Amino acid sequence: MNRRFEKRLLFVWLALSAITLAQLALGSLGERDSPTPNAGVTSSAIVIALIKVRVIIREFMEVRHAPVLLCRLTDLWVVLTGVSLLGFYFVGRFA
């Protein structure tokens, strides 16, 4: 591995770690006494997790250098997963 590649992976890993810490802080915003579902916090956690998944797919699974079709298919998978998760959450919340 060359130095540039190692530095890039280190930067991506540090960014993912920072996002994880932000997600943990976001999760602690709820009430301590009686935790109730909060649509904003839940939606934010799902979106942050999907961003992390996309970064991991691109950087650590080396899809960044793959053919365009594979890049688009992985992006489509992330979007469909996000729409499904958020859709199920909101349908279950308001049903």
C-alpha positions as CSV (number, residue, x, y, z in Angstrom):
1,M,0.0,0.0,0.0
2,N,1.2,3.5,-0.7
3,R,1.2,6.3,1.8
4,R,-1.5,8.3,0.1
5,F,-3.9,5.3,0.3
6,E,-3.1,4.8,3.9
7,K,-3.7,8.4,4.8
8,R,-7.0,8.4,3.0
9,L,-8.2,5.3,4.9
10,L,-7.0,6.8,8.1
11,F,-8.9,10.0,7.4
12,V,-12.1,8.0,6.5
13,W,-11.7,5.9,9.6
14,L,-11.4,9.1,11.8
15,A,-14.4,10.7,10.1
16,L,-16.5,7.5,10.7
17,S,-15.4,7.5,14.3
18,A,-16.4,11.2,14.7
19,I,-19.8,10.5,13.1
20,T,-20.3,7.6,15.5
21,L,-19.6,9.8,18.5
22,A,-22.0,12.4,17.1
23,Q,-24.6,9.7,16.7
24,L,-24.1,8.6,20.3
25,A,-24.5,12.2,21.5
26,L,-27.6,12.5,19.4
27,G,-29.1,9.3,21.0
28,S,-28.6,10.8,24.5
29,L,-30.8,13.8,23.7
30,G,-33.9,11.9,24.8
31,E,-35.5,12.2,28.2
32,R,-33.7,10.3,30.9
33,D,-36.7,9.5,33.1
34,S,-39.2,8.0,30.6
35,P,-37.7,7.4,27.2
36,T,-40.2,8.0,24.5
37,P,-39.7,7.5,20.8
38,N,-38.6,10.7,19.1
39,A,-39.2,10.9,15.3
40,G,-36.4,13.4,14.8
41,V,-33.8,11.5,16.7
42,T,-34.8,8.2,15.1
43,S,-34.8,9.6,11.6
44,S,-31.4,11.3,12.2
45,A,-29.9,8.0,13.5
46,I,-31.1,6.1,10.4
47,V,-29.8,8.8,8.0
48,I,-26.4,8.9,9.8
49,A,-26.2,5.1,9.7
50,L,-26.9,5.1,6.0
51,I,-24.2,7.7,5.4
52,K,-21.8,5.6,7.3
53,V,-22.8,2.5,5.3
54,R,-22.2,4.3,2.0
55,V,-18.8,5.5,3.1
56,I,-17.8,2.0,4.2
57,I,-19.0,0.5,0.9
58,R,-17.2,3.1,-1.1
59,E,-13.9,3.3,0.8
60,F,-13.4,-0.1,2.6
61,M,-15.0,-2.3,0.0
62,E,-13.3,-0.4,-2.8
63,V,-16.4,0.2,-4.8
64,R,-15.0,3.7,-5.5
65,H,-12.8,2.2,-8.2
66,A,-15.5,-0.2,-9.5
67,P,-17.5,0.2,-12.7
68,V,-20.1,3.0,-12.7
69,L,-23.0,0.5,-12.7
70,L,-21.8,-1.1,-9.5
71,C,-21.4,2.3,-7.9
72,R,-25.0,3.2,-8.9
73,L,-26.4,-0.1,-7.7
74,T,-24.8,0.2,-4.3
75,D,-26.1,3.8,-4.0
76,L,-29.6,2.5,-5.1
77,W,-29.4,-0.2,-2.4
78,V,-28.5,2.4,0.3
79,V,-31.4,4.7,-0.8
80,L,-33.9,1.8,-1.0
81,T,-32.8,0.6,2.5
82,G,-33.2,4.1,3.9
83,V,-36.7,4.6,2.3
84,S,-37.8,1.2,3.6
85,L,-36.5,1.8,7.2
86,L,-38.0,5.3,7.4
87,G,-41.2,4.2,5.7
88,F,-41.7,1.3,8.1
89,Y,-40.9,3.5,11.1
90,F,-43.4,6.2,10.2
91,V,-46.1,3.8,9.1
92,G,-45.7,1.9,12.4
93,R,-45.6,5.1,14.4
94,F,-48.8,6.6,12.9
95,A,-50.8,3.4,12.4
